[in-house]
Amino acid sequence: MRSPGGRRPTDPFKTAEAAFKKATTKPVEGPSQAPSIPGVRESVTLRIDQDVLEHFQQGGPGWQDRINAALRKAAGK
């Protein structure tokens, strides 16, 4: 309800409460990311030098596993 002048609400307390709630209410967060499942691999594109790629491919099939193991070791895992 407005005062006869039409500019200010008749209850400043309610107006202050509404402004306080608006300023202190946390925004709704989007859905959280699903937890990573151990052992599940993700397809990525990775640019590496040709000689490094050839080094891992010389051993034949399983070269991607060997690159993964080398990266895991470099990451300290």
C-alpha positions in Angstrom: 0.0 0.0 0.0 1.3 3.4 -0.9 1.0 6.7 1.0 -1.3 9.4 -0.3 1.7 11.0 -2.2 2.2 7.7 -4.1 6.0 7.7 -3.8 6.9 5.9 -0.6 5.5 2.7 0.8 3.6 3.0 4.0 5.7 0.5 5.9 9.4 1.3 5.7 10.2 -1.7 7.9 8.8 -4.2 5.3 10.7 -2.4 2.6 13.9 -2.6 4.5 13.4 -6.3 5.2 12.7 -7.0 1.6 15.9 -5.1 0.5 18.0 -6.9 3.2 16.7 -10.3 2.0 17.4 -9.5 -1.6 21.0 -8.4 -0.7 21.8 -11.3 1.6 20.2 -14.3 -0.2 22.7 -16.5 -2.0 22.0 -17.0 -5.7 20.8 -20.4 -6.7 23.8 -22.4 -7.9 23.6 -24.6 -11.0 23.9 -28.4 -10.8 27.2 -29.6 -9.4 29.6 -31.5 -11.5 29.3 -35.3 -11.2 32.2 -36.8 -9.2 34.9 -38.3 -11.4 34.8 -42.1 -11.4 38.2 -43.8 -11.0 39.4 -45.7 -14.0 37.0 -43.9 -16.5 38.9 -42.3 -19.3 38.0 -39.1 -21.1 38.7 -38.4 -24.8 40.8 -35.3 -25.3 42.8 -33.6 -28.0 46.4 -33.1 -27.1 49.2 -31.5 -29.2 52.6 -33.1 -28.7 55.8 -33.0 -30.7 56.1 -35.6 -33.5 59.2 -37.2 -32.0 57.5 -37.7 -28.7 54.6 -39.4 -30.4 56.9 -41.6 -32.4 58.7 -42.6 -29.3 55.5 -43.9 -27.7 54.2 -45.5 -30.9 57.4 -47.5 -31.4 56.3 -50.0 -28.9 53.2 -50.8 -31.0 49.6 -51.0 -29.7 49.1 -49.5 -26.2 50.9 -46.3 -27.0 48.1 -44.2 -25.5 48.3 -46.2 -22.3 52.1 -45.6 -22.2 51.5 -41.8 -22.6 48.9 -41.9 -19.9 51.3 -43.7 -17.5 54.1 -41.2 -18.3 51.7 -38.3 -17.6 50.5 -39.9 -14.4 54.1 -40.3 -13.2 54.9 -36.7 -14.1 51.8 -35.6 -12.1 53.1 -37.5 -9.1 50.3 -40.0 -9.0 
